[in-house]
């Protein structure tokens, strides 16, 4: 089974081929998120075209506002 590591946890890649498809498969909202793939920050405008490969490492960060 092909996996990617998300925030330190191995997860099955499944049918997801892009970052956007991965968010959809995980049923995670992409709002206020930042994604780093293999040490490179990926702008949200590129999530639909950035391909995922088995063994990739992703860090997904949620922005939180406050004062």
C-alpha positions as CSV (number, residue, x, y, z in Angstrom):
1,X,0.0,0.0,0.0
2,X,1.4,3.4,-1.0
3,X,1.6,5.9,1.9
4,X,2.5,9.5,2.6
5,X,3.5,10.9,5.9
6,X,1.3,13.7,7.2
7,X,2.4,15.6,10.3
8,X,4.6,12.6,11.3
9,X,1.9,9.9,10.7
10,X,2.0,7.5,7.8
11,X,-1.4,7.5,5.9
12,X,-2.5,5.6,2.8
13,X,-2.3,7.6,-0.3
14,X,-5.4,5.9,-1.8
15,X,-6.6,7.4,-5.1
16,X,-5.4,10.9,-4.3
17,X,-3.0,12.2,-6.9
18,X,-2.7,15.8,-5.8
19,X,-2.7,17.8,-2.6
20,X,-6.3,19.0,-3.3
21,X,-7.5,15.5,-3.9
22,X,-5.8,14.4,-0.6
23,X,-7.7,17.1,1.4
24,X,-10.9,15.8,-0.3
25,X,-10.2,12.2,0.5
26,X,-9.4,13.0,4.1
27,X,-12.5,15.1,4.3
28,X,-10.4,18.0,5.6
29,X,-11.3,21.6,4.8
30,X,-8.5,23.4,3.0
31,X,-9.5,26.8,4.5
32,X,-6.7,28.5,6.4
33,X,-4.2,25.8,5.8
34,X,-0.6,25.8,4.7
35,X,1.1,22.8,3.2
36,X,4.8,21.9,3.1
37,X,5.8,18.9,0.8
38,X,9.2,17.4,1.3
39,X,10.5,20.6,2.9
40,X,9.0,23.0,0.2
41,X,6.1,25.3,0.9
42,X,3.4,24.7,-1.7
43,X,1.1,27.7,-2.4
44,X,-2.6,27.0,-2.3
45,X,-2.9,28.0,-6.0
46,X,-0.7,24.9,-6.8
47,X,-2.6,22.3,-4.8
48,X,-4.6,21.1,-7.7
49,X,-1.5,20.5,-9.8
50,X,1.1,19.4,-7.2
51,X,1.4,15.6,-7.6
52,X,1.8,13.3,-4.7
53,X,4.1,10.3,-4.7
54,X,4.4,7.4,-2.3
55,X,6.9,8.3,0.4
56,X,6.2,12.0,0.3
57,X,6.3,13.9,3.6
58,X,3.6,16.6,4.2
59,X,3.2,19.1,7.0
60,X,-0.2,20.6,7.1
61,X,-0.6,23.6,9.3
62,X,-3.9,25.3,10.4
63,X,-3.8,29.1,10.8
64,X,-5.4,30.3,14.0
65,X,-6.4,34.0,14.6
66,X,-6.4,35.6,17.9
67,X,-5.4,38.7,19.7
